[in-house]
Amino acid sequence: MFYRYLQRQAHEQPVIFYSCVIGLIGPLIVVTVPPIRKSMGWQYAERLPTTYPGMQLPISLAPLSHPYTVPNRPRVQLTGYDD
């Protein structure tokens, strides 16, 4: 009975029917896609640096290890791009 109703709606009001189908698929994708990505070896992108080079954070604000800090080295001057 429910199948016949859905079939009729798909023929009589396809826009509403398919928008409901897409809306119902969304939460299913949220639950199923991350484990599939993980099983295929997908990893998140590396985090961007969040501190200024050479900036020392107080102990209370510093993470346990600073893997995402910008290296403390002199900046290389670009050449060839002068206006």
For each residue, the residues with C-beta under 8 A, 3 or more apart:
1: 4 5
2: 5 6
3: 6 7
4: 1 7 8
5: 1 2 8 9
6: 2 3 9 10 17
7: 3 4 10 11
8: 4 5 11 12
9: 5 6 12 13 16 17
10: 6 7 13 14 17 18
11: 7 8 14
12: 8 9
13: 9 10 16 17
14: 10 11 17 18
15: 18 19
16: 9 13 19 20
17: 6 9 10 13 14 20 21
18: 10 14 15 21 22
19: 15 16 22 23
20: 16 17 23 24
21: 17 18 24 25
22: 18 19 25 26
23: 19 20 26
24: 20 21 27 28
25: 21 22 28 29
26: 22 23 29 30
27: 24 30 31
28: 24 25 31 32
29: 25 26 32 33
30: 26 27 33 34
31: 27 28 34
32: 28 29 35 36
33: 29 30 36 37
34: 30 31 37 38
35: 32 38 39
36: 32 33 39 40
37: 33 34 40 42
38: 34 35 41 42
39: 35 36
40: 36 37
41: 38
42: 37 38
43:
44:
45:
46:
47: 50 68
48: 68
49: 68 69 70
50: 47 68 69
51: 55 57 66 68 69 70
52: 55 70
53: 69 70 71 72 73
54: 72
55: 51 52 69
56:
57: 51 61 62
58: 61 62
59: 62
60:
61: 57 58
62: 57 58 59 66
63: 66
64:
65:
66: 51 62 63 69
67:
68: 47 48 49 50 51
69: 49 50 51 53 55 66
70: 49 51 52 53
71: 53
72: 53 54
73: 53
74:
75:
76:
77:
78: 81
79: 82
80:
81: 78
82: 79
83:
